[in-house]
Amino acid sequence: MTFGIVGLGTGIGAIYPRFNVENVAKIATGFGGLVFMLFSIGFIAIVVYLEAGPAYRIILAQTRHFPLIPKVVARITFHFSLVLFLSAACFYLPIRIGISSLEKYE
């Protein structure tokens, strides 16, 4: 999740740059900063939603000494793979868009 949030911050910062700011603290309150905060909160909420169920199943199986059936293991693997894909997309896509935005800015 760290790579996804860093990618969002870097990419959105490149999409909405503010090079002529007198006070650095004003960058976070600009449009790009607010967009980054909203996307980050959404990303974190989706990851928590996708991982809460599988984590609960794993902990429940360990504490009650129940084996995980293959159907549950497949579902857990799918959810964790989805989180991995989402993190990679949140890293790659904003940076790619940010690079093209900065190239147009020049």
Biopython code that builds the backbone (N, CA, C, O; Angstrom):
import numpy as np
from Bio.PDB.StructureBuilder import StructureBuilder

atoms = [
    (1, "MET", "N", (0.829, -1.194, 0.000)),
    (1, "MET", "CA", (0.000, 0.000, 0.000)),
    (1, "MET", "C", (0.870, 1.253, 0.000)),
    (1, "MET", "O", (0.458, 2.294, -0.512)),
    (2, "THR", "N", (2.053, 1.161, 0.563)),
    (2, "THR", "CA", (2.943, 2.315, 0.599)),
    (2, "THR", "C", (3.322, 2.759, -0.808)),
    (2, "THR", "O", (3.341, 3.955, -1.098)),
    (3, "PHE", "N", (3.622, 1.802, -1.683)),
    (3, "PHE", "CA", (3.989, 2.157, -3.049)),
    (3, "PHE", "C", (2.827, 2.829, -3.774)),
    (3, "PHE", "O", (3.042, 3.757, -4.553)),
    (4, "GLY", "N", (1.613, 2.377, -3.531)),
    (4, "GLY", "CA", (0.445, 2.995, -4.151)),
    (4, "GLY", "C", (0.248, 4.434, -3.709)),
    (4, "GLY", "O", (-0.038, 5.306, -4.529)),
    (5, "ILE", "N", (0.398, 4.686, -2.419)),
    (5, "ILE", "CA", (0.216, 6.047, -1.905)),
    (5, "ILE", "C", (1.337, 6.963, -2.385)),
    (5, "ILE", "O", (1.090, 8.121, -2.724)),
    (6, "VAL", "N", (2.561, 6.454, -2.415)),
    (6, "VAL", "CA", (3.680, 7.255, -2.919)),
    (6, "VAL", "C", (3.492, 7.561, -4.403)),
    (6, "VAL", "O", (3.760, 8.677, -4.849)),
    (7, "GLY", "N", (3.033, 6.575, -5.163)),
    (7, "GLY", "CA", (2.765, 6.799, -6.583)),
    (7, "GLY", "C", (1.667, 7.818, -6.805)),
    (7, "GLY", "O", (1.757, 8.656, -7.702)),
    (8, "LEU", "N", (0.626, 7.744, -5.982)),
    (8, "LEU", "CA", (-0.438, 8.745, -6.079)),
    (8, "LEU", "C", (0.093, 10.142, -5.768)),
    (8, "LEU", "O", (-0.214, 11.098, -6.480)),
    (9, "GLY", "N", (0.878, 10.259, -4.724)),
    (9, "GLY", "CA", (1.409, 11.566, -4.343)),
    (9, "GLY", "C", (2.345, 12.144, -5.394)),
    (9, "GLY", "O", (2.264, 13.326, -5.727)),
    (10, "THR", "N", (3.224, 11.312, -5.907)),
    (10, "THR", "CA", (4.167, 11.776, -6.920)),
    (10, "THR", "C", (3.453, 12.127, -8.221)),
    (10, "THR", "O", (3.718, 13.165, -8.828)),
    (11, "GLY", "N", (2.559, 11.262, -8.636)),
    (11, "GLY", "CA", (1.853, 11.491, -9.890)),
    (11, "GLY", "C", (0.924, 12.683, -9.847)),
    (11, "GLY", "O", (0.920, 13.499, -10.769)),
    (12, "ILE", "N", (0.138, 12.796, -8.796)),
    (12, "ILE", "CA", (-0.789, 13.929, -8.693)),
    (12, "ILE", "C", (-0.022, 15.225, -8.471)),
    (12, "ILE", "O", (-0.439, 16.286, -8.935)),
    (13, "GLY", "N", (1.104, 15.140, -7.759)),
    (13, "GLY", "CA", (1.948, 16.321, -7.615)),
    (13, "GLY", "C", (2.525, 16.779, -8.940)),
    (13, "GLY", "O", (2.729, 17.974, -9.151)),
    (14, "ALA", "N", (2.791, 15.839, -9.836)),
    (14, "ALA", "CA", (3.292, 16.199, -11.162)),
    (14, "ALA", "C", (2.172, 16.689, -12.075)),
    (14, "ALA", "O", (2.409, 17.492, -12.977)),
    (15, "ILE", "N", (0.968, 16.214, -11.845)),
    (15, "ILE", "CA", (-0.165, 16.664, -12.665)),
    (15, "ILE", "C", (-0.560, 18.091, -12.297)),
    (15, "ILE", "O", (-0.848, 18.903, -13.176)),
    (16, "TYR", "N", (-0.572, 18.394, -11.008)),
    (16, "TYR", "CA", (-0.954, 19.728, -10.520)),
    (16, "TYR", "C", (0.223, 20.383, -9.791)),
    (16, "TYR", "O", (0.173, 20.561, -8.574)),
    (17, "PRO", "N", (1.285, 20.744, -10.530)),
    (17, "PRO", "CA", (2.445, 21.343, -9.846)),
    (17, "PRO", "C", (2.175, 22.791, -9.436)),
    (17, "PRO", "O", (1.433, 23.517, -10.098)),
    (18, "ARG", "N", (2.791, 23.180, -8.344)),
    (18, "ARG", "CA", (2.737, 24.577, -7.883)),
    (18, "ARG", "C", (4.178, 25.000, -7.602)),
    (18, "ARG", "O", (4.683, 24.840, -6.491)),
    (19, "PHE", "N", (4.822, 25.539, -8.626)),
    (19, "PHE", "CA", (6.228, 25.887, -8.514)),
    (19, "PHE", "C", (6.455, 27.258, -7.884)),
    (19, "PHE", "O", (7.531, 27.521, -7.347)),
    (20, "ASN", "N", (5.465, 28.124, -7.945)),
    (20, "ASN", "CA", (5.665, 29.494, -7.473)),
    (20, "ASN", "C", (4.881, 29.778, -6.188)),
    (20, "ASN", "O", (4.125, 30.747, -6.117)),
    (21, "VAL", "N", (5.062, 28.942, -5.195)),
    (21, "VAL", "CA", (4.380, 29.111, -3.915)),
    (21, "VAL", "C", (5.357, 29.732, -2.920)),
    (21, "VAL", "O", (6.506, 29.302, -2.811)),
    (22, "GLU", "N", (4.892, 30.739, -2.205)),
    (22, "GLU", "CA", (5.748, 31.401, -1.230)),
    (22, "GLU", "C", (5.957, 30.550, 0.016)),
    (22, "GLU", "O", (7.057, 30.496, 0.566)),
    (23, "ASN", "N", (4.888, 29.883, 0.455)),
    (23, "ASN", "CA", (4.945, 29.068, 1.659)),
    (23, "ASN", "C", (4.683, 27.608, 1.272)),
    (23, "ASN", "O", (3.680, 27.313, 0.622)),
    (24, "VAL", "N", (5.559, 26.714, 1.658)),
    (24, "VAL", "CA", (5.450, 25.305, 1.285)),
    (24, "VAL", "C", (4.192, 24.665, 1.876)),
    (24, "VAL", "O", (3.659, 23.717, 1.300)),
    (25, "ALA", "N", (3.720, 25.158, 2.991)),
    (25, "ALA", "CA", (2.522, 24.596, 3.624)),
    (25, "ALA", "C", (1.273, 24.815, 2.775)),
    (25, "ALA", "O", (0.281, 24.108, 2.950)),
    (26, "LYS", "N", (1.306, 25.778, 1.863)),
    (26, "LYS", "CA", (0.144, 26.039, 1.011)),
    (26, "LYS", "C", (-0.033, 24.989, -0.082)),
    (26, "LYS", "O", (-1.101, 24.909, -0.689)),
    (27, "ILE", "N", (0.986, 24.192, -0.340)),
    (27, "ILE", "CA", (0.890, 23.174, -1.385)),
    (27, "ILE", "C", (-0.158, 22.131, -1.018)),
    (27, "ILE", "O", (-0.927, 21.702, -1.878)),
    (28, "ALA", "N", (-0.197, 21.721, 0.237)),
    (28, "ALA", "CA", (-1.145, 20.686, 0.660)),
    (28, "ALA", "C", (-2.590, 21.159, 0.598)),
    (28, "ALA", "O", (-3.502, 20.339, 0.485)),
    (29, "THR", "N", (-2.812, 22.455, 0.670)),
    (29, "THR", "CA", (-4.184, 22.959, 0.641)),
    (29, "THR", "C", (-4.621, 23.352, -0.761)),
    (29, "THR", "O", (-5.733, 23.846, -0.947)),
    (30, "GLY", "N", (-3.766, 23.141, -1.741)),
    (30, "GLY", "CA", (-4.139, 23.429, -3.120)),
    (30, "GLY", "C", (-5.021, 22.331, -3.691)),
    (30, "GLY", "O", (-5.340, 21.353, -3.013)),
    (31, "PHE", "N", (-5.410, 22.506, -4.945)),
    (31, "PHE", "CA", (-6.296, 21.542, -5.586)),
    (31, "PHE", "C", (-5.643, 20.168, -5.694)),
    (31, "PHE", "O", (-6.287, 19.154, -5.427)),
    (32, "GLY", "N", (-4.375, 20.129, -6.081)),
    (32, "GLY", "CA", (-3.667, 18.855, -6.202)),
    (32, "GLY", "C", (-3.535, 18.133, -4.872)),
    (32, "GLY", "O", (-3.658, 16.910, -4.809)),
    (33, "GLY", "N", (-3.286, 18.887, -3.811)),
    (33, "GLY", "CA", (-3.183, 18.282, -2.485)),
    (33, "GLY", "C", (-4.489, 17.669, -2.026)),
    (33, "GLY", "O", (-4.511, 16.587, -1.440)),
    (34, "LEU", "N", (-5.577, 18.373, -2.298)),
    (34, "LEU", "CA", (-6.893, 17.835, -1.919)),
    (34, "LEU", "C", (-7.260, 16.616, -2.753)),
    (34, "LEU", "O", (-7.830, 15.655, -2.235)),
    (35, "VAL", "N", (-6.935, 16.650, -4.047)),
    (35, "VAL", "CA", (-7.195, 15.486, -4.902)),
    (35, "VAL", "C", (-6.391, 14.284, -4.411)),
    (35, "VAL", "O", (-6.906, 13.167, -4.354)),
    (36, "PHE", "N", (-5.126, 14.520, -4.058)),
    (36, "PHE", "CA", (-4.295, 13.445, -3.525)),
    (36, "PHE", "C", (-4.881, 12.860, -2.246)),
    (36, "PHE", "O", (-4.919, 11.641, -2.080)),
    (37, "MET", "N", (-5.336, 13.720, -1.345)),
    (37, "MET", "CA", (-5.915, 13.235, -0.088)),
    (37, "MET", "C", (-7.161, 12.395, -0.331)),
    (37, "MET", "O", (-7.344, 11.356, 0.303)),
    (38, "LEU", "N", (-8.016, 12.840, -1.246)),
    (38, "LEU", "CA", (-9.240, 12.088, -1.537)),
    (38, "LEU", "C", (-8.933, 10.735, -2.174)),
    (38, "LEU", "O", (-9.514, 9.719, -1.792)),
    (39, "PHE", "N", (-8.019, 10.724, -3.146)),
    (39, "PHE", "CA", (-7.646, 9.459, -3.769)),
    (39, "PHE", "C", (-6.968, 8.523, -2.778)),
    (39, "PHE", "O", (-7.196, 7.314, -2.820)),
    (40, "SER", "N", (-6.141, 9.056, -1.890)),
    (40, "SER", "CA", (-5.470, 8.225, -0.896)),
    (40, "SER", "C", (-6.465, 7.606, 0.081)),
    (40, "SER", "O", (-6.362, 6.427, 0.417)),
    (41, "ILE", "N", (-7.423, 8.405, 0.532)),
    (41, "ILE", "CA", (-8.447, 7.871, 1.438)),
    (41, "ILE", "C", (-9.266, 6.789, 0.742)),
    (41, "ILE", "O", (-9.577, 5.758, 1.340)),
    (42, "GLY", "N", (-9.613, 7.025, -0.513)),
    (42, "GLY", "CA", (-10.356, 6.015, -1.269)),
    (42, "GLY", "C", (-9.551, 4.746, -1.465)),
    (42, "GLY", "O", (-10.081, 3.643, -1.324)),
    (43, "PHE", "N", (-8.276, 4.893, -1.788)),
    (43, "PHE", "CA", (-7.398, 3.736, -1.972)),
    (43, "PHE", "C", (-7.275, 2.935, -0.679)),
    (43, "PHE", "O", (-7.371, 1.708, -0.698)),
    (44, "ILE", "N", (-7.064, 3.613, 0.430)),
    (44, "ILE", "CA", (-6.934, 2.932, 1.717)),
    (44, "ILE", "C", (-8.239, 2.232, 2.087)),
    (44, "ILE", "O", (-8.218, 1.108, 2.588)),
    (45, "ALA", "N", (-9.370, 2.885, 1.844)),
    (45, "ALA", "CA", (-10.667, 2.274, 2.161)),
    (45, "ALA", "C", (-10.899, 1.014, 1.338)),
    (45, "ALA", "O", (-11.392, 0.015, 1.862)),
    (46, "ILE", "N", (-10.551, 1.049, 0.061)),
    (46, "ILE", "CA", (-10.737, -0.130, -0.786)),
    (46, "ILE", "C", (-9.835, -1.273, -0.331)),
    (46, "ILE", "O", (-10.266, -2.425, -0.288)),
    (47, "VAL", "N", (-8.588, -0.962, 0.008)),
    (47, "VAL", "CA", (-7.659, -2.002, 0.466)),
    (47, "VAL", "C", (-8.139, -2.608, 1.783)),
    (47, "VAL", "O", (-8.098, -3.827, 1.948)),
    (48, "VAL", "N", (-8.586, -1.787, 2.712)),
    (48, "VAL", "CA", (-9.096, -2.314, 3.986)),
    (48, "VAL", "C", (-10.322, -3.187, 3.742)),
    (48, "VAL", "O", (-10.463, -4.245, 4.356)),
    (49, "TYR", "N", (-11.206, -2.752, 2.851)),
    (49, "TYR", "CA", (-12.396, -3.535, 2.530)),
    (49, "TYR", "C", (-12.020, -4.891, 1.926)),
    (49, "TYR", "O", (-12.614, -5.914, 2.267)),
    (50, "LEU", "N", (-11.033, -4.892, 1.033)),
    (50, "LEU", "CA", (-10.638, -6.140, 0.382)),
    (50, "LEU", "C", (-9.877, -7.079, 1.305)),
    (50, "LEU", "O", (-9.931, -8.295, 1.118)),
    (51, "GLU", "N", (-9.169, -6.546, 2.297)),
    (51, "GLU", "CA", (-8.352, -7.396, 3.158)),
    (51, "GLU", "C", (-9.002, -7.755, 4.493)),
    (51, "GLU", "O", (-8.520, -8.655, 5.180)),
    (52, "ALA", "N", (-10.062, -7.088, 4.868)),
    (52, "ALA", "CA", (-10.667, -7.343, 6.182)),
    (52, "ALA", "C", (-11.250, -8.751, 6.267)),
    (52, "ALA", "O", (-10.999, -9.471, 7.234)),
    (53, "GLY", "N", (-12.010, -9.137, 5.281)),
    (53, "GLY", "CA", (-12.634, -10.469, 5.288)),
    (53, "GLY", "C", (-11.615, -11.596, 5.293)),
    (53, "GLY", "O", (-11.687, -12.476, 6.151)),
    (54, "PRO", "N", (-10.660, -11.595, 4.353)),
    (54, "PRO", "CA", (-9.651, -12.663, 4.360)),
    (54, "PRO", "C", (-8.800, -12.694, 5.633)),
    (54, "PRO", "O", (-8.465, -13.773, 6.123)),
    (55, "ALA", "N", (-8.448, -11.531, 6.167)),
    (55, "ALA", "CA", (-7.665, -11.514, 7.402)),
    (55, "ALA", "C", (-8.468, -12.111, 8.556)),
    (55, "ALA", "O", (-7.924, -12.835, 9.390)),
    (56, "TYR", "N", (-9.762, -11.802, 8.600)),
    (56, "TYR", "CA", (-10.626, -12.363, 9.634)),
    (56, "TYR", "C", (-10.687, -13.883, 9.516)),
    (56, "TYR", "O", (-10.606, -14.595, 10.517)),
    (57, "ARG", "N", (-10.830, -14.373, 8.288)),
    (57, "ARG", "CA", (-10.895, -15.834, 8.076)),
    (57, "ARG", "C", (-9.602, -16.521, 8.501)),
    (57, "ARG", "O", (-9.635, -17.587, 9.116)),
    (58, "ILE", "N", (-8.466, -15.913, 8.174)),
    (58, "ILE", "CA", (-7.177, -16.514, 8.538)),
    (58, "ILE", "C", (-7.003, -16.537, 10.049)),
    (58, "ILE", "O", (-6.596, -17.555, 10.609)),
    (59, "ILE", "N", (-7.300, -15.443, 10.707)),
    (59, "ILE", "CA", (-7.155, -15.387, 12.166)),
    (59, "ILE", "C", (-8.128, -16.340, 12.844)),
    (59, "ILE", "O", (-7.769, -17.005, 13.816)),
    (60, "LEU", "N", (-9.357, -16.412, 12.340)),
    (60, "LEU", "CA", (-10.345, -17.327, 12.900)),
    (60, "LEU", "C", (-9.897, -18.775, 12.741)),
    (60, "LEU", "O", (-10.060, -19.578, 13.659)),
    (61, "ALA", "N", (-9.338, -19.112, 11.593)),
    (61, "ALA", "CA", (-8.866, -20.480, 11.365)),
    (61, "ALA", "C", (-7.691, -20.811, 12.284)),
    (61, "ALA", "O", (-7.581, -21.944, 12.753)),
    (62, "GLN", "N", (-6.824, -19.854, 12.545)),
    (62, "GLN", "CA", (-5.670, -20.114, 13.408)),
    (62, "GLN", "C", (-6.063, -20.214, 14.871)),
    (62, "GLN", "O", (-5.528, -21.052, 15.598)),
    (63, "THR", "N", (-6.986, -19.377, 15.311)),
    (63, "THR", "CA", (-7.342, -19.404, 16.736)),
    (63, "THR", "C", (-8.235, -20.588, 17.086)),
    (63, "THR", "O", (-8.164, -21.106, 18.201)),
    (64, "ARG", "N", (-9.061, -21.016, 16.163)),
    (64, "ARG", "CA", (-9.956, -22.150, 16.433)),
    (64, "ARG", "C", (-9.439, -23.462, 15.867)),
    (64, "ARG", "O", (-10.101, -24.494, 15.971)),
    (65, "HIS", "N", (-8.261, -23.420, 15.272)),
    (65, "HIS", "CA", (-7.592, -24.610, 14.725)),
    (65, "HIS", "C", (-8.441, -25.318, 13.675)),
    (65, "HIS", "O", (-8.531, -26.546, 13.658)),
    (66, "PHE", "N", (-9.063, -24.530, 12.803)),
    (66, "PHE", "CA", (-9.811, -25.073, 11.674)),
    (66, "PHE", "C", (-8.938, -24.977, 10.425)),
    (66, "PHE", "O", (-8.263, -23.969, 10.219)),
    (67, "PRO", "N", (-8.945, -26.000, 9.603)),
    (67, "PRO", "CA", (-8.206, -25.877, 8.342)),
    (67, "PRO", "C", (-8.999, -25.006, 7.354)),
    (67, "PRO", "O", (-10.230, -25.014, 7.349)),
    (68, "LEU", "N", (-8.282, -24.273, 6.541)),
    (68, "LEU", "CA", (-8.931, -23.472, 5.508)),
    (68, "LEU", "C", (-9.234, -24.366, 4.306)),
    (68, "LEU", "O", (-8.342, -25.037, 3.787)),
    (69, "ILE", "N", (-10.469, -24.373, 3.874)),
    (69, "ILE", "CA", (-10.848, -25.186, 2.721)),
    (69, "ILE", "C", (-10.336, -24.505, 1.450)),
    (69, "ILE", "O", (-10.111, -23.295, 1.450)),
    (70, "PRO", "N", (-10.153, -25.256, 0.382)),
    (70, "PRO", "CA", (-9.595, -24.681, -0.851)),
    (70, "PRO", "C", (-10.403, -23.520, -1.421)),
    (70, "PRO", "O", (-9.829, -22.606, -2.013)),
    (71, "LYS", "N", (-11.712, -23.538, -1.254)),
    (71, "LYS", "CA", (-12.539, -22.442, -1.756)),
    (71, "LYS", "C", (-12.199, -21.138, -1.035)),
    (71, "LYS", "O", (-12.127, -20.082, -1.664)),
    (72, "VAL", "N", (-11.992, -21.206, 0.264)),
    (72, "VAL", "CA", (-11.645, -20.022, 1.053)),
    (72, "VAL", "C", (-10.225, -19.564, 0.716)),
    (72, "VAL", "O", (-9.969, -18.363, 0.630)),
    (73, "VAL", "N", (-9.314, -20.498, 0.528)),
    (73, "VAL", "CA", (-7.945, -20.152, 0.156)),
    (73, "VAL", "C", (-7.921, -19.456, -1.204)),
    (73, "VAL", "O", (-7.171, -18.500, -1.402)),
    (74, "ALA", "N", (-8.737, -19.931, -2.131)),
    (74, "ALA", "CA", (-8.818, -19.298, -3.456)),
    (74, "ALA", "C", (-9.367, -17.882, -3.344)),
    (74, "ALA", "O", (-8.880, -16.969, -4.012)),
    (75, "ARG", "N", (-10.372, -17.699, -2.507)),
    (75, "ARG", "CA", (-10.947, -16.364, -2.320)),
    (75, "ARG", "C", (-9.939, -15.414, -1.666)),
    (75, "ARG", "O", (-9.836, -14.253, -2.062)),
    (76, "ILE", "N", (-9.197, -15.900, -0.670)),
    (76, "ILE", "CA", (-8.176, -15.100, -0.005)),
    (76, "ILE", "C", (-7.085, -14.720, -1.005)),
    (76, "ILE", "O", (-6.644, -13.571, -1.036)),
    (77, "THR", "N", (-6.655, -15.670, -1.811)),
    (77, "THR", "CA", (-5.639, -15.403, -2.826)),
    (77, "THR", "C", (-6.137, -14.377, -3.827)),
    (77, "THR", "O", (-5.381, -13.494, -4.233)),
    (78, "PHE", "N", (-7.395, -14.478, -4.232)),
    (78, "PHE", "CA", (-7.971, -13.517, -5.174)),
    (78, "PHE", "C", (-7.990, -12.110, -4.583)),
    (78, "PHE", "O", (-7.622, -11.149, -5.259)),
    (79, "HIS", "N", (-8.414, -11.983, -3.332)),
    (79, "HIS", "CA", (-8.478, -10.666, -2.691)),
    (79, "HIS", "C", (-7.089, -10.051, -2.547)),
    (79, "HIS", "O", (-6.904, -8.866, -2.826)),
    (80, "PHE", "N", (-6.115, -10.844, -2.115)),
    (80, "PHE", "CA", (-4.762, -10.313, -1.968)),
    (80, "PHE", "C", (-4.142, -9.976, -3.323)),
    (80, "PHE", "O", (-3.386, -9.010, -3.432)),
    (81, "SER", "N", (-4.449, -10.756, -4.351)),
    (81, "SER", "CA", (-3.969, -10.440, -5.698)),
    (81, "SER", "C", (-4.594, -9.152, -6.206)),
    (81, "SER", "O", (-3.934, -8.354, -6.871)),
    (82, "LEU", "N", (-5.866, -8.950, -5.891)),
    (82, "LEU", "CA", (-6.545, -7.723, -6.285)),
    (82, "LEU", "C", (-5.921, -6.510, -5.603)),
    (82, "LEU", "O", (-5.770, -5.459, -6.226)),
    (83, "VAL", "N", (-5.561, -6.644, -4.348)),
    (83, "VAL", "CA", (-4.890, -5.558, -3.624)),
    (83, "VAL", "C", (-3.522, -5.280, -4.245)),
    (83, "VAL", "O", (-3.135, -4.121, -4.395)),
    (84, "LEU", "N", (-2.799, -6.320, -4.602)),
    (84, "LEU", "CA", (-1.498, -6.145, -5.226)),
    (84, "LEU", "C", (-1.631, -5.441, -6.581)),
    (84, "LEU", "O", (-0.844, -4.549, -6.897)),
    (85, "PHE", "N", (-2.615, -5.838, -7.371)),
    (85, "PHE", "CA", (-2.854, -5.202, -8.666)),
    (85, "PHE", "C", (-3.265, -3.740, -8.486)),
    (85, "PHE", "O", (-2.791, -2.869, -9.214)),
    (86, "LEU", "N", (-4.132, -3.474, -7.532)),
    (86, "LEU", "CA", (-4.577, -2.106, -7.271)),
    (86, "LEU", "C", (-3.415, -1.223, -6.811)),
    (86, "LEU", "O", (-3.317, -0.065, -7.215)),
    (87, "SER", "N", (-2.544, -1.766, -5.973)),
    (87, "SER", "CA", (-1.377, -1.003, -5.519)),
    (87, "SER", "C", (-0.440, -0.697, -6.685)),
    (87, "SER", "O", (0.085, 0.412, -6.789)),
    (88, "ALA", "N", (-0.235, -1.667, -7.549)),
    (88, "ALA", "CA", (0.621, -1.441, -8.711)),
    (88, "ALA", "C", (0.008, -0.407, -9.652)),
    (88, "ALA", "O", (0.718, 0.437, -10.197)),
    (89, "ALA", "N", (-1.299, -0.472, -9.840)),
    (89, "ALA", "CA", (-1.980, 0.493, -10.705)),
    (89, "ALA", "C", (-1.925, 1.894, -10.110)),
    (89, "ALA", "O", (-1.732, 2.871, -10.834)),
    (90, "CYS", "N", (-2.095, 1.997, -8.788)),
    (90, "CYS", "CA", (-2.025, 3.310, -8.137)),
    (90, "CYS", "C", (-0.609, 3.855, -8.126)),
    (90, "CYS", "O", (-0.419, 5.058, -7.948)),
    (91, "PHE", "N", (0.377, 3.015, -8.309)),
    (91, "PHE", "CA", (1.750, 3.493, -8.427)),
    (91, "PHE", "C", (2.063, 3.896, -9.864)),
    (91, "PHE", "O", (2.605, 4.975, -10.107)),
    (92, "TYR", "N", (1.726, 3.039, -10.806)),
    (92, "TYR", "CA", (2.151, 3.235, -12.187)),
    (92, "TYR", "C", (1.346, 4.308, -12.926)),
    (92, "TYR", "O", (1.929, 5.192, -13.554)),
    (93, "LEU", "N", (0.035, 4.242, -12.858)),
    (93, "LEU", "CA", (-0.805, 5.143, -13.664)),
    (93, "LEU", "C", (-0.629, 6.624, -13.332)),
    (93, "LEU", "O", (-0.431, 7.413, -14.255)),
    (94, "PRO", "N", (-0.689, 7.044, -12.069)),
    (94, "PRO", "CA", (-0.504, 8.466, -11.800)),
    (94, "PRO", "C", (0.884, 8.985, -12.193)),
    (94, "PRO", "O", (1.020, 10.121, -12.648)),
    (95, "ILE", "N", (1.902, 8.156, -12.017)),
    (95, "ILE", "CA", (3.241, 8.591, -12.399)),
    (95, "ILE", "C", (3.331, 8.737, -13.915)),
    (95, "ILE", "O", (3.931, 9.692, -14.408)),
    (96, "ARG", "N", (2.748, 7.811, -14.651)),
    (96, "ARG", "CA", (2.742, 7.895, -16.114)),
    (96, "ARG", "C", (2.015, 9.155, -16.587)),
    (96, "ARG", "O", (2.505, 9.868, -17.462)),
    (97, "ILE", "N", (0.850, 9.425, -16.006)),
    (97, "ILE", "CA", (0.088, 10.622, -16.366)),
    (97, "ILE", "C", (0.844, 11.875, -15.944)),
    (97, "ILE", "O", (0.840, 12.871, -16.666)),
    (98, "GLY", "N", (1.492, 11.836, -14.783)),
    (98, "GLY", "CA", (2.269, 12.974, -14.308)),
    (98, "GLY", "C", (3.454, 13.287, -15.197)),
    (98, "GLY", "O", (3.775, 14.455, -15.418)),
    (99, "ILE", "N", (4.113, 12.249, -15.712)),
    (99, "ILE", "CA", (5.244, 12.466, -16.622)),
    (99, "ILE", "C", (4.772, 13.149, -17.898)),
    (99, "ILE", "O", (5.392, 14.105, -18.363)),
    (100, "SER", "N", (3.679, 12.660, -18.457)),
    (100, "SER", "CA", (3.176, 13.293, -19.684)),
    (100, "SER", "C", (2.692, 14.721, -19.412)),
    (100, "SER", "O", (2.819, 15.592, -20.273)),
    (101, "SER", "N", (2.142, 14.962, -18.227)),
    (101, "SER", "CA", (1.699, 16.317, -17.877)),
    (101, "SER", "C", (2.884, 17.271, -17.739)),
    (101, "SER", "O", (2.811, 18.418, -18.178)),
    (102, "LEU", "N", (3.979, 16.799, -17.127)),
    (102, "LEU", "CA", (5.163, 17.647, -16.997)),
    (102, "LEU", "C", (5.846, 17.892, -18.341)),
    (102, "LEU", "O", (6.424, 18.956, -18.566)),
    (103, "GLU", "N", (5.779, 16.911, -19.225)),
    (103, "GLU", "CA", (6.345, 17.123, -20.563)),
    (103, "GLU", "C", (5.570, 18.175, -21.326)),
    (103, "GLU", "O", (6.161, 18.948, -22.080)),
    (104, "LYS", "N", (4.262, 18.221, -21.146)),
    (104, "LYS", "CA", (3.450, 19.265, -21.784)),
    (104, "LYS", "C", (3.700, 20.637, -21.131)),
    (104, "LYS", "O", (3.576, 21.674, -21.783)),
    (105, "TYR", "N", (4.051, 20.625, -19.844)),
    (105, "TYR", "CA", (4.279, 21.861, -19.091)),
    (105, "TYR", "C", (5.517, 22.600, -19.594)),
    (105, "TYR", "O", (5.566, 23.830, -19.579)),
    (106, "GLU", "N", (6.506, 21.842, -20.035)),
    (106, "GLU", "CA", (7.746, 22.445, -20.513)),
    (106, "GLU", "C", (7.439, 23.216, -21.763)),
    (106, "GLU", "O", (8.336, 23.817, -22.354)),
]
sb = StructureBuilder()
sb.init_structure("model")
sb.init_model(0)
sb.init_chain("A")
sb.init_seg("    ")
for serial, (resi, resn, name, xyz) in enumerate(atoms, 1):
    if name == "N":
        sb.init_residue(resn, " ", resi, " ")
    sb.init_atom(name, np.array(xyz, "f"), 0.0, 1.0, " ", f" {name:<3s}", serial, name[0])
structure = sb.get_structure()
